[in-house]
Amino acid sequence: MPYPLHSIHREPGPIAMYEILRKSPLADVRAAIRSRGYQSHTAGLGQGYLQANLAIMPERYALDFMRFCQRNPKPCPLTGVSDTGDPMMHTMGRDIDIRTDVPAYNIYRDGKLDGSVTDITDIWQDDFVVFALGCSFTFERALQEAGIPLWHIDNDKTVPMFRSNVETVPAGPFSGKMVVSMRAIPEDRVQEAAEISRRYPLAHGAPVYWGDPAGLGIDDVGKPEWGDPAPVPEGHVPVFWACGVTPQVALENARLPLCITHKPGHMLITDVAEDAEIPVLSPNEIKTQ
């Protein structure tokens, strides 16, 4: 059986697989990703659990990158850091192997994208440090529970993302423009959406802007630099949140010889409850889950 899901007896198409995983327990979702049976976006999967963006780099750059996250907490909310050379994210889950448990990874060499892969075991290094950063998928669930529609989830798409004109605070070699993600929100619910997302500071918190995209230096909201185009229907307002692709831009600008990130929209799903006050698992939680 190609997929580790008890309910599947033949290989489903990508859309069918996504719909199955949306209703599946976290263990089945992670097993499907680890076996490379599922290689698409993780929006709407593993509901109730914190999802994370990734940045993986040699240890000699790690302290400067940590400073970058500390100085830019909206786009880079730091939720976990690995031990040097250890691919197991012990504070994020009982059995998370960062080399296999993300649907797709981007590989950067000297600041340029060198391709995307679904497994980084072959290029893992003993000096790598993994950073896990909070993800907007956490507050999206809360918006949906409040009855605020999200077009990209309802249509199995990746949220549109744009490079804004907002500068981040640099640290060492890391710098660049903030990346923002856009969701069209009914105009009478924008304030409500802002208040709901504000409750999740480890998932980017409240929006950074809403209204005319030109205010963020975005010429055409229908042409995202990452993700899929999404409509802004009449009566809706484009709302922009700080985005976890921001560190990818900083990594490009830093021109590290080698670094690895998640492919935008393809997140790590952790074992940490998304409403946890401290985004790490204690040893007791890891043992008893």
C-alpha positions as CSV (number, residue, x, y, z in Angstrom):
1,M,0.0,0.0,0.0
2,P,1.7,3.2,-1.1
3,Y,0.3,5.4,1.6
4,P,0.2,4.7,5.4
5,L,-3.4,5.6,5.7
6,H,-5.8,2.8,6.7
7,S,-8.6,4.3,4.6
8,I,-6.8,4.3,1.3
9,H,-6.7,1.1,-0.9
10,R,-5.6,2.7,-4.1
11,E,-3.4,5.7,-4.9
12,P,-5.5,8.8,-4.8
13,G,-4.9,12.0,-6.9
14,P,-3.4,15.0,-5.2
15,I,-6.7,16.7,-4.5
16,A,-8.3,13.5,-3.1
17,M,-5.2,12.9,-1.0
18,Y,-5.4,16.5,0.4
19,E,-9.1,16.0,1.3
20,I,-8.3,12.7,3.1
21,L,-5.4,14.2,5.0
22,R,-7.5,17.2,6.1
23,K,-9.7,14.7,8.1
24,S,-6.8,12.4,9.2
25,P,-5.0,12.4,12.6
26,L,-1.6,14.0,12.8
27,A,0.3,10.7,12.8
28,D,-1.2,9.7,9.4
29,V,-0.4,13.2,8.0
30,R,3.2,13.0,9.1
31,A,3.5,9.4,7.8
32,A,2.2,10.4,4.4
33,I,4.7,13.2,4.2
34,R,7.7,11.1,5.4
35,S,6.9,8.4,2.9
36,R,6.7,11.1,0.2
37,G,3.1,10.1,-0.5
38,Y,2.1,13.7,0.0
39,Q,4.3,16.5,-1.3
40,S,1.9,19.5,-1.5
41,H,1.0,22.4,0.8
42,T,0.0,21.9,4.5
43,A,-2.7,24.6,4.8
44,G,-5.6,23.0,6.7
45,L,-3.7,19.9,7.7
46,G,-2.9,18.8,11.3
47,Q,-5.5,21.0,12.7
48,G,-4.9,22.1,16.3
49,Y,-1.1,21.7,16.0
50,L,1.5,24.4,15.4
51,Q,3.0,24.6,11.9
52,A,6.4,26.0,11.3
53,N,8.5,27.6,8.6
54,L,12.1,26.4,8.5
55,A,15.6,27.8,8.1
56,I,18.6,25.3,8.1
57,M,22.2,26.6,8.0
58,P,25.7,25.9,9.2
59,E,26.3,26.7,12.8
60,R,28.7,29.6,12.1
61,Y,25.8,31.6,10.8
62,A,23.3,30.6,13.4
63,L,23.9,33.3,16.1
64,D,23.4,36.1,13.6
65,F,20.3,34.5,12.2
66,M,18.9,34.2,15.8
67,R,19.6,37.9,16.2
68,F,17.7,38.6,13.0
69,C,14.7,36.7,14.3
70,Q,14.8,38.5,17.6
71,R,14.9,41.9,15.8
72,N,12.1,41.0,13.4
73,P,9.5,39.0,15.5
74,K,6.5,39.7,13.3
75,P,7.8,37.9,10.2
76,C,10.2,35.6,12.1
77,P,8.6,34.4,15.4
78,L,11.1,31.9,16.6
79,T,9.5,28.7,18.1
80,G,12.3,26.2,18.1
81,V,16.0,25.6,17.5
82,S,17.7,22.2,17.1
83,D,21.0,21.0,18.6
84,T,23.9,21.3,16.2
85,G,24.0,18.4,13.8
86,D,20.8,16.8,15.2
87,P,18.0,16.4,12.7
88,M,15.5,15.4,15.4
89,M,13.4,18.4,16.6
90,H,13.1,17.2,20.2
91,T,11.2,20.3,21.5
92,M,8.8,20.2,18.6
93,G,7.7,16.6,18.6
94,R,8.3,13.1,19.8
95,D,9.6,11.8,16.4
96,I,10.2,14.6,14.0
97,D,13.0,14.1,11.6
98,I,13.6,17.4,9.9
99,R,15.3,15.6,6.9
100,T,12.0,13.9,5.8
101,D,9.0,15.4,7.6
102,V,8.4,18.4,5.4
103,P,6.6,18.0,2.1
104,A,9.1,20.0,0.1
105,Y,12.4,21.9,0.7
106,N,14.1,24.7,-1.2
107,I,17.9,24.4,-1.5
108,Y,19.9,27.6,-1.7
109,R,23.6,27.8,-2.7
110,D,25.4,31.2,-2.6
111,G,22.1,32.9,-2.2
112,K,20.4,31.4,-5.3
113,L,17.7,28.8,-5.4
114,D,19.3,25.6,-6.6
115,G,16.1,23.5,-6.7
116,S,13.4,21.9,-4.6
117,V,13.5,18.4,-3.1
118,T,11.3,16.2,-0.9
119,D,14.1,14.7,1.3
120,I,17.4,16.3,2.5
121,T,19.0,13.2,4.0
122,D,21.7,13.2,1.4
123,I,22.8,16.8,1.9
124,W,22.5,16.8,5.7
125,Q,25.6,18.1,7.5
126,D,26.9,17.6,11.0
127,D,27.2,21.4,11.6
128,F,23.6,22.2,10.6
129,V,21.3,24.1,12.9
130,V,17.5,24.1,12.3
131,F,15.3,27.1,13.1
132,A,11.5,26.6,13.3
133,L,9.5,29.8,12.9
134,G,5.8,30.2,13.6
135,C,3.4,30.0,10.7
136,S,0.1,31.8,9.7
137,F,-1.7,28.5,9.3
138,T,-2.3,28.7,13.0
139,F,-4.4,31.8,13.0
140,E,-6.1,30.7,9.7
141,R,-7.8,27.9,11.6
142,A,-9.1,30.4,14.2
143,L,-10.4,32.7,11.4
144,Q,-12.2,29.7,9.8
145,E,-13.7,28.7,13.1
146,A,-15.1,32.2,13.4
147,G,-16.7,31.8,10.0
148,I,-14.3,34.0,8.1
149,P,-13.8,32.4,4.7
150,L,-10.3,31.8,3.3
151,W,-10.3,31.3,-0.4
152,H,-7.0,29.6,-0.8
153,I,-7.8,26.8,1.7
154,D,-11.3,26.3,0.3
155,N,-9.8,26.0,-3.2
156,D,-6.7,23.9,-2.3
157,K,-4.2,26.6,-3.2
158,T,-1.2,28.2,-1.5
159,V,-1.7,31.6,0.0
160,P,-0.4,34.5,-2.2
161,M,2.8,36.1,-0.9
162,F,4.5,39.3,-1.9
163,R,7.8,41.1,-1.3
164,S,6.8,44.4,0.4
165,N,8.6,47.8,0.6
166,V,9.1,47.3,4.4
167,E,12.7,46.9,5.4
168,T,13.6,44.4,8.1
169,V,16.2,45.2,10.9
170,P,19.5,43.6,9.7
171,A,21.7,41.3,11.8
172,G,25.1,40.2,10.5
173,P,24.7,39.2,6.8
174,F,20.9,38.9,7.1
175,S,18.7,41.7,5.8
176,G,16.0,42.4,3.2
177,K,12.4,43.4,2.6
178,M,9.5,41.9,4.6
179,V,7.4,39.3,2.7
180,V,3.7,39.5,3.4
181,S,0.9,37.1,2.7
182,M,-2.6,38.3,1.5
183,R,-6.1,37.1,2.3
184,A,-9.2,38.8,1.0
185,I,-11.5,39.5,4.1
186,P,-15.1,40.7,4.0
187,E,-14.9,44.4,4.7
188,D,-17.2,44.2,7.7
189,R,-15.0,41.6,9.3
190,V,-11.5,43.0,8.9
191,Q,-11.3,44.3,12.4
192,E,-12.5,41.0,13.7
193,A,-9.9,39.2,11.7
194,A,-7.2,41.5,13.1
195,E,-8.3,40.9,16.6
196,I,-8.4,37.1,16.2
197,S,-5.0,36.9,14.6
198,R,-3.5,39.2,17.3
199,R,-4.0,36.4,19.8
200,Y,-1.3,34.4,18.1
201,P,2.0,36.3,18.3
202,L,3.9,33.2,17.6
203,A,2.0,32.9,14.2
204,H,2.7,36.5,13.0
205,G,0.0,38.1,15.1
206,A,-2.2,40.9,13.7
207,P,-2.0,42.1,10.1
208,V,0.7,44.6,9.2
209,Y,-1.5,46.4,6.7
210,W,-4.8,46.3,4.8
211,G,-6.2,48.3,1.9
212,D,-4.6,49.5,-1.2
213,P,-1.7,47.1,-2.0
214,A,0.3,50.1,-3.4
215,G,0.9,51.1,0.2
216,L,3.2,48.1,0.6
217,G,4.8,48.7,-2.8
218,I,2.7,45.9,-4.4
219,D,1.8,46.8,-8.0
220,D,-0.5,43.9,-8.8
221,V,-2.2,41.9,-6.1
222,G,-3.1,39.3,-8.8
223,K,0.5,38.5,-9.4
224,P,2.1,37.1,-6.2
225,E,5.8,36.3,-6.1
226,W,5.1,33.1,-4.2
227,G,2.0,31.0,-3.9
228,D,-1.1,31.2,-6.0
229,P,-3.2,34.2,-7.2
230,A,-6.3,34.7,-5.2
231,P,-9.3,36.9,-6.0
232,V,-10.3,40.0,-4.1
233,P,-14.1,39.9,-4.6
234,E,-16.3,43.0,-4.4
235,G,-17.0,43.9,-0.8
236,H,-13.7,42.3,0.4
237,V,-10.4,44.0,1.5
238,P,-6.9,42.7,0.8
239,V,-5.4,42.1,4.3
240,F,-1.6,41.5,4.6
241,W,0.2,39.6,7.4
242,A,3.9,39.4,8.0
243,C,5.1,36.1,6.3
244,G,7.6,33.4,7.1
245,V,9.1,33.6,3.7
246,T,10.9,36.8,4.9
247,P,13.8,34.8,6.3
248,Q,14.2,33.1,2.9
249,V,14.8,36.6,1.4
250,A,17.3,37.3,4.1
251,L,19.0,34.0,3.4
252,E,19.2,34.9,-0.3
253,N,20.8,38.2,0.6
254,A,23.3,36.6,3.0
255,R,24.5,34.4,0.1
256,L,25.4,31.5,2.4
257,P,27.3,28.7,0.7
258,L,24.4,26.3,1.5
259,C,21.1,26.7,3.4
260,I,17.8,25.0,3.3
261,T,14.2,26.2,3.8
262,H,10.8,24.8,3.5
263,K,9.2,25.4,0.1
264,P,6.7,28.2,0.6
265,G,3.4,26.8,1.9
266,H,4.9,23.4,2.6
267,M,5.4,23.5,6.4
268,L,6.6,21.4,9.3
269,I,3.6,20.2,11.3
270,T,4.7,19.9,14.9
271,D,3.3,18.0,17.9
272,V,2.9,21.3,19.8
273,A,-0.7,22.6,20.4
274,E,-1.1,25.8,18.5
275,D,-2.5,27.6,21.5
276,A,0.4,26.6,23.7
277,E,1.8,29.5,25.7
278,I,5.4,28.2,25.4
279,P,5.9,26.6,22.0
280,V,8.0,23.6,23.1
281,L,7.2,20.2,24.4
282,S,8.6,19.2,27.8
283,P,10.2,15.8,28.2
284,N,7.1,14.5,30.0
285,E,4.8,15.6,27.1
286,I,7.1,13.9,24.6
287,K,7.0,10.6,26.5
288,T,3.3,10.5,27.2
289,Q,1.8,11.7,23.9
